[in-house]
Every structure is written in C-alpha cells, then in structure tokens.
C-alpha cells in the first residue's frame, strides 16, 4: 500500500522542504481569487510562501478577442494578481476545455508539483460544477500522491520530492455541485481582515468580468464574490466572511493528524470546524 504510516507523524516544521509552502492549483484565471485567495493571504501573513497556478489559459473566455489574444490578456491579469498578493505565479499548461486526466497531462502537472513541493495544496472540489475544474482536481491529487515516487516519470524530468502534503478542496462556485446539491465544508477560514485585498486581486481580472457580464449575466462580479464569502461566513456560525474547504483523506499524502491550516491559523481564531 502506498501510504505513510503513523510513525511519520510530526510537527509542521519537520515535514520536509516545502513545510511552509502552499500551492493554489486551479483551472482558470480568477478561480483562485474567487474561492481561495483570502486563505492564501492569511497564510502569507503568517510566513507562508504562496504559489498561484491556473492550469488552463482562459483562451475561450472572450467574445471579441482571438484565442491567442485573450490567453495573453488573461496571463497578464493573473500575473498581476499574483504580484499584488506577493505570490509566485506559474504559467498555465492547457487550453480551456483542454484539461484531461491522462498520462501526458499528469506528467506535466507532476513535474510542477515536485518543483514546488508544497506542504499544502488548495484546489477544486472533486464534484465541482464543470469538467475543467474536476479534471484539474484529479490531476493535482494524483500529482501530489506520486510526487515522492522516483519511478513515476514526469515531464520535464524532476527529482521525486519528499515531505507531507495536505490537500484542501475549495467549494464550487455557488457552493453547490453539478447536480445543484449543497456542498458543506469541514473547515472554515475567517477572511474578514483580508476581504478588501481579496477584492482587489479579483479586480485584476477585468476581461473575466466582461466575459461573465456578457455570457452569464454576472453584472456584480466583485459583489458576487463578497456575497458568497458572506454566505460562507454564515455557514461557519462564527465569521462575517469566510472561505470553506473539504479536507482530502490523509492516506498516501500525510499523517492523519497533519492539518496545517488549523496549526497555522487556530491560535489567532482564524479557523473553525463545524
């Protein structure tokens, strides 16, 4: 069985080279800012190194630009948001609707995960509302599972990486899965102190606002983010604005009691469980 044992348990400081590194890995430009960036900002304030990575380039998100033009625009916007957050930005690998769970894609994703070697990964929910999100989730989970396997080939070739990693899944947009069923998190992060910065990060994605206004009627793009974080805060029973996550199973990834979000943010009252 490919899993770590109870004897591997240890403190955050002893879990490997990436013990203070968090990777946010999502499908499209603005997915991080909409559902994850408040938590990343809180971790950054507590000494964590944060990484922004959207795996798809946003090249289908325009009614006026060509695929190449809008991909370049979306890259500039994503890089600007990462810079504002003080994050390392990673270039996308795939086109929109071109994210597939297959061996070539996994080799590329696995290489980046090994290079970053995070202690925490924030990614999409396995039951998210669209396939790009779901496939990114699957790729990232397998890449994290296999990062310490020297015999698993990645492209470009990168040495296997040691250390525990805990995966947390963000809630889908709208807080419901593809069947419309409510998704209830098992950990909430208070983002009230960083909400305005989160709004500024999302505002970097001007082209996405135009696209959603034209195609989905989301006239209040920034206000919708604030509304959803307020709804999450109400669900927490403690915070005015929050982001919610589901913990992935520890099996194959980390010791059972390895929970860096709680370890980092609980002392300041920034995290809650139902």
C-alpha positions as CSV (number, residue, x, y, z in Angstrom):
1,X,0.0,0.0,0.0
2,X,1.4,3.4,-1.0
3,X,0.7,5.4,2.2
4,X,2.6,6.9,5.1
5,X,2.5,5.3,8.5
6,X,1.6,6.6,11.9
7,X,5.3,6.8,12.7
8,X,5.6,9.6,10.1
9,X,3.6,12.0,12.3
10,X,5.4,15.2,13.2
11,X,5.1,18.9,13.5
12,X,4.8,21.3,10.6
13,X,8.4,22.2,10.9
14,X,9.6,18.7,10.4
15,X,7.6,17.7,7.3
16,X,10.1,18.4,4.6
17,X,11.4,21.1,2.3
18,X,8.0,22.5,1.5
19,X,6.8,22.8,5.1
20,X,5.9,26.5,4.7
21,X,4.8,26.4,1.0
22,X,1.2,26.4,-0.2
23,X,0.2,25.8,-3.8
24,X,-3.1,27.0,-5.1
25,X,-3.8,25.0,-8.2
26,X,-7.0,25.7,-10.1
27,X,-8.4,25.6,-13.6
28,X,-8.9,29.2,-14.9
29,X,-7.6,32.7,-14.2
30,X,-9.7,34.2,-11.4
31,X,-10.7,30.8,-9.8
32,X,-8.0,31.4,-7.1
33,X,-9.2,34.9,-6.4
34,X,-12.8,33.9,-6.2
35,X,-12.6,31.0,-3.8
36,X,-9.1,30.7,-2.3
37,X,-7.2,33.9,-2.1
38,X,-8.4,35.0,1.3
39,X,-6.9,31.9,2.9
40,X,-3.7,32.3,0.9
41,X,-3.4,35.9,2.1
42,X,-3.8,34.8,5.7
43,X,-1.2,32.1,5.3
44,X,1.1,34.7,3.7
45,X,0.7,37.0,6.7
46,X,1.8,34.0,8.8
47,X,5.1,33.4,7.0
48,X,4.0,31.0,4.3
49,X,5.3,31.1,0.7
50,X,2.3,31.2,-1.6
51,X,2.1,30.0,-5.2
52,X,-0.7,30.8,-7.8
53,X,-1.3,28.4,-10.6
54,X,-4.2,28.2,-13.1
55,X,-3.6,25.2,-15.3
56,X,-5.9,26.5,-18.2
57,X,-5.1,29.7,-20.0
58,X,-8.6,31.2,-20.3
59,X,-8.4,31.2,-24.1
60,X,-12.2,30.5,-24.6
61,X,-13.3,33.4,-22.3
62,X,-14.0,36.2,-24.9
63,X,-16.5,37.3,-27.4
64,X,-14.2,39.8,-29.0
65,X,-10.5,38.6,-28.9
66,X,-8.9,35.6,-30.7
67,X,-7.8,32.6,-28.6
68,X,-4.2,33.8,-28.6
69,X,-5.1,37.4,-27.7
70,X,-7.4,36.5,-24.8
71,X,-4.9,33.9,-23.4
72,X,-2.2,36.7,-23.4
73,X,-4.6,39.1,-21.7
74,X,-5.6,36.5,-19.0
75,X,-2.0,35.7,-18.3
76,X,-1.1,39.3,-17.7
77,X,-4.1,39.7,-15.4
78,X,-3.3,36.5,-13.5
79,X,0.4,37.5,-13.1
80,X,-0.7,41.0,-11.9
81,X,-2.9,39.4,-9.2
82,X,-0.2,37.1,-8.0
83,X,2.3,40.0,-7.8
84,X,-0.2,42.0,-5.8
85,X,-0.6,39.1,-3.4
86,X,3.1,38.5,-3.1
87,X,2.8,35.1,-4.7
88,X,4.9,33.1,-7.2
89,X,2.9,32.8,-10.4
90,X,3.1,29.6,-12.6
91,X,2.2,29.6,-16.3
92,X,-0.7,27.5,-17.5
93,X,-0.3,24.2,-19.3
94,X,-3.6,23.8,-21.2
95,X,-6.3,25.5,-23.2
96,X,-9.8,26.0,-21.8
97,X,-11.8,22.8,-22.1
98,X,-8.5,21.0,-22.9
99,X,-7.7,19.8,-19.4
100,X,-7.9,16.0,-19.4
101,X,-6.9,13.3,-16.9
102,X,-4.4,11.4,-19.0
103,X,-0.8,10.3,-18.8
104,X,0.8,13.2,-20.8
105,X,-1.1,15.8,-18.7
106,X,-0.3,14.1,-15.5
107,X,3.4,14.0,-16.4
108,X,3.4,17.8,-16.9
109,X,1.4,18.6,-13.8
110,X,3.5,16.2,-11.7
111,X,6.7,17.9,-12.7
112,X,5.4,21.3,-11.4
113,X,4.2,19.8,-8.1
114,X,7.6,18.2,-7.5
115,X,9.3,21.5,-8.2
116,X,7.1,23.5,-5.8
117,X,6.9,20.6,-3.2
118,X,4.2,22.2,-1.2
119,X,3.1,21.3,2.3
120,X,-0.5,22.5,1.5
121,X,-2.4,22.3,-1.8
122,X,-5.6,24.2,-2.3
123,X,-7.6,23.0,-5.3
124,X,-11.1,22.4,-6.7
125,X,-13.8,20.2,-5.2
126,X,-13.9,16.7,-6.9
127,X,-17.6,17.4,-7.5
128,X,-17.3,20.9,-8.9
129,X,-19.8,22.1,-11.5
130,X,-17.6,21.9,-14.6
131,X,-15.2,19.4,-16.1
132,X,-12.1,21.6,-16.3
133,X,-12.4,22.1,-12.5
134,X,-12.9,18.4,-11.9
135,X,-10.0,17.3,-14.1
136,X,-7.6,19.8,-12.5
137,X,-8.6,18.4,-9.2
138,X,-7.9,14.8,-10.3
139,X,-4.6,15.8,-11.9
140,X,-3.4,17.7,-8.8
141,X,-4.4,14.9,-6.4
142,X,-2.5,12.3,-8.4
143,X,0.5,14.5,-8.8
144,X,0.6,15.1,-5.1
145,X,0.2,11.4,-4.4
146,X,3.0,10.5,-6.8
147,X,5.5,13.3,-6.0
148,X,7.7,11.1,-3.9
149,X,7.8,8.1,-6.4
150,X,11.1,8.1,-8.3
151,X,9.8,5.6,-10.8
152,X,6.9,7.7,-11.9
153,X,8.1,9.7,-14.9
154,X,7.3,13.4,-15.2
155,X,7.9,15.9,-18.0
156,X,10.2,17.8,-17.7
157,X,12.1,15.3,-15.6
158,X,12.3,16.4,-11.9
159,X,13.6,14.5,-8.9
160,X,11.0,13.0,-6.6
161,X,10.1,15.3,-3.7
162,X,9.8,14.2,0.0
163,X,7.6,15.6,2.7
164,X,4.0,15.5,3.7
165,X,1.3,17.4,1.8
166,X,-2.3,18.1,2.9
167,X,-4.9,18.8,0.2
168,X,-7.9,21.0,0.9
169,X,-10.7,21.3,-1.6
170,X,-12.5,24.6,-2.1
171,X,-16.2,24.8,-2.5
172,X,-17.6,25.0,-6.1
173,X,-18.9,28.4,-7.3
174,X,-22.4,28.8,-5.9
175,X,-21.5,26.4,-3.1
176,X,-23.2,23.6,-4.9
177,X,-22.1,20.7,-7.0
178,X,-23.0,20.0,-10.6
179,X,-26.3,18.4,-9.6
180,X,-27.2,21.5,-7.5
181,X,-26.7,19.9,-4.2
182,X,-25.2,22.0,-1.4
183,X,-21.6,21.3,-0.5
184,X,-20.8,21.7,3.2
185,X,-17.2,22.4,4.2
186,X,-15.5,20.8,7.2
187,X,-13.2,23.8,7.8
188,X,-13.8,27.5,7.6
189,X,-11.2,30.2,7.3
190,X,-12.0,33.8,8.5
191,X,-11.1,36.2,5.7
192,X,-12.7,39.3,7.1
193,X,-9.3,41.1,7.6
194,X,-8.2,40.5,4.0
195,X,-11.5,40.8,2.2
196,X,-10.7,44.1,0.6
197,X,-7.3,42.8,-0.7
198,X,-9.1,39.7,-2.0
199,X,-11.5,42.0,-3.9
200,X,-8.5,43.9,-5.3
201,X,-7.0,40.6,-6.5
202,X,-10.2,39.6,-8.2
203,X,-10.5,43.1,-9.8
204,X,-7.2,42.4,-11.7
205,X,-9.2,40.0,-13.9
206,X,-11.1,42.7,-15.9
207,X,-11.5,40.5,-19.0
208,X,-13.2,37.8,-17.0
209,X,-15.7,40.4,-15.6
210,X,-16.6,41.4,-19.2
211,X,-17.0,37.7,-20.3
212,X,-19.2,36.8,-17.4
213,X,-21.3,40.0,-17.8
214,X,-21.9,39.1,-21.5
215,X,-22.4,35.4,-21.1
216,X,-23.7,34.6,-17.6
217,X,-25.3,37.9,-16.5
218,X,-23.0,38.3,-13.5
219,X,-23.2,42.1,-13.6
220,X,-21.9,42.4,-10.0
221,X,-18.8,40.2,-10.4
222,X,-16.9,41.6,-7.4
223,X,-20.1,41.9,-5.3
224,X,-20.9,38.3,-6.0
225,X,-17.6,37.2,-4.5
226,X,-18.3,39.2,-1.4
227,X,-21.9,37.8,-1.2
228,X,-20.6,34.2,-1.4
229,X,-18.0,34.8,1.2
230,X,-20.7,36.3,3.4
231,X,-22.8,33.2,2.9
232,X,-19.9,31.0,3.8
233,X,-19.4,33.1,7.0
234,X,-23.0,32.5,8.0
235,X,-22.5,28.7,7.5
236,X,-19.5,28.9,9.8
237,X,-21.6,30.3,12.6
238,X,-18.6,32.4,13.7
239,X,-17.3,34.7,10.9
240,X,-18.7,37.5,8.8
241,X,-16.8,36.4,5.7
242,X,-15.1,33.1,5.2
243,X,-13.8,30.6,2.7
244,X,-14.7,26.9,3.2
245,X,-12.8,23.7,2.4
246,X,-13.1,20.0,2.5
247,X,-10.0,18.0,3.7
248,X,-8.8,15.3,1.4
249,X,-8.1,11.9,3.0
250,X,-4.6,11.8,4.5
251,X,-3.9,8.3,3.2
252,X,-0.9,8.4,0.9
253,X,-0.3,12.1,1.5
254,X,0.5,12.9,5.1
255,X,0.0,11.7,8.7
256,X,-3.6,11.6,9.9
257,X,-3.2,14.5,12.3
258,X,-1.4,16.7,9.8
259,X,-3.6,19.8,9.4
260,X,-1.5,22.9,8.6
261,X,-4.5,25.3,8.2
262,X,-5.6,24.6,11.8
263,X,-2.0,24.5,13.0
264,X,-1.2,27.9,11.5
265,X,-4.5,29.8,12.0
266,X,-6.2,28.4,15.0
267,X,-4.2,30.3,17.6
268,X,-5.4,33.6,16.1
269,X,-9.0,32.4,15.9
270,X,-9.0,32.4,12.1
271,X,-10.2,28.9,11.5
272,X,-13.3,27.0,12.6
273,X,-14.7,23.5,12.2
274,X,-18.5,22.7,12.3
